C-alpha cells in the first residue's frame, strides 16, 4: 500500500509503504537492516523469512516456513543472511537470491546469535560463548567468559575487532562489561560498572 508522497530530511521524495508478510495468525514480524544495499530482512512466526526493498516495500524474496514458531530478527554475518529455524538451527540464505545455503546447529536459542564482522557469537544456555565462521558455520572457538553466568552481546567495533559482552548483577546494582576479541575469544578488558547499563 502506498500513501501520499512527502519529502525526506534531505529533500528527496519518498513514498511511505507497508507490506504484509504474515500468511496466517497474528504474529508480528521482527526485522533488521543489514548487509549490502541496506536490505531489510524480516522473520515472522508461522510464515518464514523475507528480504524487503526498504525503498518501496517490495518483497524481493521469501522462504516460506509455516513451522517457524519463535521468530527472531535475521542477521547478516560472513556474507549470508542467518535466520532461526523451527528446529533450533540457524538457516543461512544467499542474500540476493534467498536460497538456503546451509544450516548450523547451535547449543542455544538461535535468537541469541550476535554478528561480529565475519564471526557469529552464540551464547549457550549454560553461558559458554561459541564463535562460528559466519560464512561456513564452522566453529572458531568456544569458552566461557570469566565472571559471566550468561552474557549478552550488545556492540561490535569493527576497527578494533572487539565485541562487548554485558551482564547485569542479580540485584540490579551493577553491570559487568567484557571486551572480547571476536577472532580469538580472548578478553581485552573487563569492568564492573555501577547501575544497569
GUNUSE-216002 format. One record per residue: x, y, z of N, C-alpha, C in turn. Coordinates in steps of 0.02 Angstrom, whole numbers, padded with zeros to 5 digits, always signed. Example, Ala and Ser with C-alpha at 12.3 -4.5 7.8 and 13.67 -1.06 7.14 Angstrom:
2
+00660-00284+00390+00615-00225+00390+00660-00165+00390 +00642-00112+00354+00684-00053+00357+00645+00002+00394 
//
This chain:
197
+00042-00059+00000+00000+00000+00000+00044+00062+00000 +00023+00112-00035+00062+00174-00037+00021+00232-00011 +00055+00276+00024+00023+00337+00049+00048+00395+00008 +00026+00455+00026+00045+00515-00011+00120+00526-00008 +00148+00554-00061+00220+00568-00063+00236+00626-00017 +00298+00626+00008+00321+00680+00050+00394+00693+00036 +00425+00734+00076+00496+00750+00067+00534+00724+00128 +00590+00691+00116+00633+00667+00169+00675+00723+00197 +00717+00707+00245+00759+00757+00278+00806+00792+00229 +00826+00758+00176+00872+00787+00128+00835+00815+00067 +00769+00821+00070+00731+00849+00016+00713+00800-00039 +00731+00737-00031+00714+00687-00082+00644+00661-00070 +00609+00647-00124+00541+00622-00118+00541+00551-00091 +00492+00535-00051+00484+00466-00028+00410+00450-00027 +00395+00387-00031+00326+00363-00026+00322+00312+00029 +00287+00329+00083+00279+00279+00136+00246+00216+00108 +00263+00159+00136+00236+00096+00111+00223+00049+00170 +00185-00002+00157+00176-00056+00205+00173-00121+00166 +00197-00174+00196+00198-00239+00164+00172-00290+00213 +00127-00332+00191+00101-00386+00233+00143-00448+00221 +00174-00473+00274+00215-00533+00270+00180-00595+00298 +00136-00583+00344+00102-00638+00379+00053-00673+00333 +00055-00739+00333+00007-00777+00293-00050-00804+00336 -00036-00815+00401-00087-00838+00448-00072-00809+00516 -00120-00810+00560-00110-00789+00629-00100-00715+00638 -00075-00698+00698-00067-00628+00717+00005-00610+00735 +00052-00651+00716+00122-00639+00734+00147-00574+00704 +00188-00539+00742+00218-00477+00718+00286-00492+00689 +00301-00466+00630+00367-00477+00600+00422-00445+00643 +00480-00477+00646+00539-00448+00678+00590-00437+00622 +00616-00377+00617+00658-00358+00560+00724-00328+00582 +00772-00329+00536+00836-00296+00547+00860-00271+00479 +00898-00217+00481+00927-00189+00420+01001-00203+00422 +01026-00237+00371+01097-00254+00372+01120-00274+00303 +01185-00278+00295+01214-00304+00234+01216-00253+00178 +01237-00277+00120+01244-00235+00061+01176-00208+00039 +01175-00145+00019+01114-00115-00006+01064-00098+00048 +01085-00099+00111+01041-00083+00167+00975-00121+00162 +00979-00184+00149+00919-00226+00143+00884-00233+00209 +00820-00246+00207+00778-00258+00265+00760-00332+00265 +00781-00368+00318+00767-00439+00323+00718-00449+00380 +00666-00488+00369+00614-00499+00419+00599-00573+00427 +00578-00592+00487+00555-00659+00501+00488-00653+00536 +00443-00700+00521+00376-00699+00551+00359-00769+00573 +00341-00777+00637+00320-00843+00661+00261-00866+00620 +00262-00929+00599+00209-00957+00559+00212-00940+00485 +00262-00900+00465+00267-00879+00395+00336-00893+00366 +00390-00868+00397+00458-00880+00371+00500-00817+00369 +00549-00817+00324+00599-00763+00318+00592-00729+00250 +00602-00662+00249+00595-00625+00187+00645-00568+00184 +00661-00547+00123+00701-00486+00111+00655-00436+00078 +00656-00375+00104+00613-00322+00080+00656-00264+00055 +00637-00234+00000+00670-00174-00025+00647-00116+00019 +00692-00084+00057+00671-00031+00102+00647+00032+00066 +00662+00039+00002+00641+00098-00035+00567+00096-00052 +00541+00035-00066+00471+00032-00089+00429-00023-00056 +00459-00064-00012+00421-00115+00022+00409-00179-00017 +00438-00184-00076+00428-00243-00117+00466-00302-00087 +00433-00360-00083+00465-00421-00058+00510-00447-00114 +00576-00448-00102+00624-00470-00152+00631-00546-00154 +00626-00577-00096+00623-00650-00092+00594-00670-00024 +00567-00730-00021+00543-00756+00042+00551-00832+00043 +00564-00857+00101+00568-00929+00112+00512-00947+00160 +00459-00973+00133+00400-00989+00173+00416-01048+00218 +00403-01039+00282+00414-01092+00331+00360-01085+00384 +00304-01119+00374+00247-01112+00419+00259-01144+00487 +00313-01184+00494+00326-01215+00559+00370-01171+00604 +00392-01112+00579+00432-01066+00619+00388-01039+00675 +00405-01053+00738+00363-01034+00795+00388-00973+00832 +00453-00968+00843+00482-00912+00880+00529-00875+00835 +00506-00822+00806+00547-00784+00759+00591-00735+00796 +00653-00728+00772+00698-00675+00795+00723-00640+00732 +00745-00578+00741+00766-00538+00683+00825-00572+00648 +00822-00580+00582+00878-00609+00545+00940-00564+00551 +00999-00593+00545+01061-00556+00548+01104-00573+00488 +01153-00530+00474+01199-00543+00418+01269-00551+00448 +01302-00606+00429+01370-00618+00451+01403-00663+00399 +01465-00646+00380+01501-00686+00332+01469-00687+00263 +01432-00635+00246+01402-00630+00180+01339-00670+00170 +01310-00697+00224+01247-00733+00218+01197-00705+00268 +01133-00715+00254+01079-00695+00300+01064-00756+00343 +01063-00746+00409+01050-00801+00455+00984-00791+00490 +00942-00842+00489+00877-00838+00520+00865-00903+00559 +00833-00897+00617+00820-00955+00659+00769-01000+00627 +00784-01065+00626+00737-01114+00601+00696-01143+00658 +00642-01178+00643+00599-01206+00696+00632-01262+00735 +00685-01289+00708+00719-01346+00738+00779-01326+00780 +00786-01261+00797+00843-01238+00836+00906-01229+00796 +00901-01228+00731+00959-01218+00688+00957-01149+00657 +01016-01123+00640+01020-01061+00603+01021-01079+00529 +00975-01051+00492+00972-01062+00420+01008-01004+00386 +01056-01019+00342+01093-00968+00305+01064-00962+00235 +01051-00900+00214+01023-00886+00147+01071-00844+00106 +01071-00856+00041+01104-00811-00005+01066-00745-00001 +01099-00688+00014+01063-00626+00024+01028-00598-00038 +01052-00616-00097+01022-00591-00159+00966-00635-00183 +00977-00701-00184+00928-00747-00211+00879-00776-00160 +00899-00775-00096+00855-00803-00044+00856-00878-00041 +00905-00909-00074+00911-00981-00075+00947-01005-00012 +00919-01054+00025+00955-01080+00083+01021-01112+00061 +01077-01095+00095+01142-01122+00076+01169-01171+00128 +01145-01167+00190+01165-01215+00241+01123-01205+00304 +01130-01254+00350+01100-01249+00416+01155-01264+00467 +01154-01229+00523+01203-01241+00575+01166-01252+00641 +01180-01308+00673+01152-01321+00739+01188-01279+00791 +01151-01251+00837+01182-01211+00890+01158-01237+00958 +01200-01228+01009+01184-01254+01075+01146-01202+01117 +01110-01159+01084+01072-01107+01117+01013-01088+01073 +00973-01043+01098+00919-01016+01057+00951-00981+00997 +00931-00997+00935+00961-00963+00878+00954-00887+00881 +00905-00863+00918+00896-00791+00925+00950-00758+00967 +00993-00798+01000+01046-00770+01041+01110-00758+01002 +01109-00769+00937+01169-00759+00895+01181-00685+00884 +01245-00665+00886+01264-00594+00879+01318-00589+00826 +01307-00548+00774+01358-00541+00721+01415-00495+00743 +01476-00518+00734+01536-00479+00749+01581-00483+00688 +01566-00443+00638+01601-00447+00575+01586-00512+00540 +01637-00550+00522+01626-00614+00489+01619-00671+00539 +01617-00654+00603+01609-00704+00656+01540-00697+00686 +01511-00754+00703+01446-00756+00736+01457-00781+00807 +01437-00742+00857+01446-00761+00927+01379-00787+00953 +01381-00848+00980+01320-00880+01005+01331-00896+01079 +01284-00875+01122+01290-00888+01193+01244-00946+01210 +01273-01000+01236+01234-01059+01255+01195-01045+01319 +01144-01085+01332+01104-01076+01392+01146-01080+01455 +01201-01119+01453+01246-01125+01510+01296-01069+01516 +01298-01022+01468+01341-00964+01471+01403-00966+01428 +01422-01025+01401+01481-01028+01358+01468-00992+01293 +01519-00959+01267+01514-00923+01204+01549-00964+01150 +01515-00974+01094+01544-01008+01037+01548-00958+00980 +01607-00956+00948+01616-00913+00889+01614-00957+00828 +01570-00940+00781+01564-00977+00719+01585-00933+00661 +01615-00962+00610+01628-00925+00549+01560-00910+00518 +01545-00847+00506+01480-00828+00480+01464-00859+00412 +01514-00865+00369+01503-00891+00302+01493-00967+00301 +01534-01004+00339+01532-01077+00335+01496-01111+00393 +01490-01076+00450+01461-01106+00509+01510-01148+00549 +01573-01150+00529+01624-01189+00564+01644-01155+00629 +01651-01194+00683+01670-01167+00748+01741-01140+00746 +01750-01078+00771+01817-01048+00777+01845-01056+00847 +01804-01046+00898+01824-01055+00967+01762-01061+01010 +01773-01088+01071+01718-01095+01119+01747-01089+01189 +01716-01047+01231+01740-01040+01300+01690-00999+01341 +01691-01009+01407+01652-00964+01450+01689-00898+01457 +01652-00845+01472+01683-00781+01485+01690-00774+01561 +01751-00766+01585+01764-00761+01657+01720-00708+01688 +01688-00726+01744+01646-00679+01781+01574-00678+01759 +01559-00705+01701+01491-00703+01674+01456-00770+01686 +01391-00767+01700+01349-00827+01704+01317-00840+01637 +01284-00789+01609+01253-00794+01543+01253-00725+01511 +01309-00707+01477+01315-00640+01449+01273-00631+01386 +01262-00568+01370+01233-00548+01306+01285-00504+01272 +01280-00498+01206+01324-00453+01170+01282-00394+01146 +01311-00334+01149+01273-00275+01130+01305-00232+01077 +01370-00241+01064+01404-00197+01017+01465-00232+00989 +01480-00219+00926+01541-00243+00895+01575-00184+00862 +01640-00175+00877+01680-00121+00847+01726-00152+00794 +01710-00139+00731+01747-00170+00676+01821-00148+00676 +01835-00086+00693+01903-00061+00691+01949-00099+00740 +01925-00114+00799+01966-00149+00848+01955-00224+00847 +01900-00247+00818+01884-00318+00818+01855-00341+00884 +01835-00294+00927+01809-00311+00993+01733-00313+00993 +01707-00366+01025+01635-00371+01038+01626-00360+01113 +01573-00324+01132+01563-00306+01202+01507-00347+01232 +01526-00389+01282+01477-00430+01318+01457-00393+01381 +01395-00402+01402+01373-00371+01464+01327-00419+01501 +01323-00408+01567+01277-00447+01609+01262-00407+01671 +01198-00400+01686+01176-00363+01746+01182-00408+01807 +01198-00377+01864+01201-00415+01927+01129-00434+01946 +01123-00487+01986+01057-00512+02006+01017-00459+02043 +01050-00416+02082+01015-00365+02120+01006-00299+02082 +01032-00296+02021+01022-00237+01979+01064-00177+01997 +01117-00186+02036+01158-00129+02057+01219-00117+02012 +01236-00167+01970+01295-00158+01928+01288-00199+01863 +01333-00183+01817+01336-00219+01753+01409-00237+01739 +01420-00302+01724+01487-00324+01706+01494-00319+01631 +01546-00282+01608+01558-00272+01537+01626-00303+01520 +01628-00344+01468+01691-00375+01446+01701-00362+01372 +01759-00337+01354+01778-00328+01284+01813-00391+01261 +01784-00425+01210+01809-00489+01188+01834-00483+01116 +01894-00509+01103+01920-00512+01035+01880-00565+00999 +01840-00544+00949+01795-00591+00915+01833-00645+00877 +01894-00631+00855+01932-00681+00817+01961-00736+00861 +01982-00718+00923+02016-00767+00965+01978-00787+01028 +01931-00745+01050+01894-00759+01112+01929-00733+01174 +01987-00703+01167+02023-00676+01224+01990-00611+01248 +01987-00603+01314+01960-00542+01343+02013-00488+01341 +01997-00430+01311+02043-00373+01309+02041-00335+01374 +01982-00328+01403+01973-00297+01468+01905-00314+01496 +01897-00303+01561+01833-00316+01594+01824-00265+01650 +01764-00237+01656+01748-00188+01708+01679-00201+01735 +01672-00191+01801+01605-00192+01832+01586-00119+01843 +01530-00099+01813+01508-00030+01816+01445-00024+01857 +01437+00032+01891+01378+00043+01933+01315+00048+01890 +01261+00021+01915+01196+00027+01882+01184-00023+01827 +01124-00020+01800+01105-00064+01744+01115-00025+01680 +01161-00047+01639+01177-00012+01577+01143-00044+01518 
//
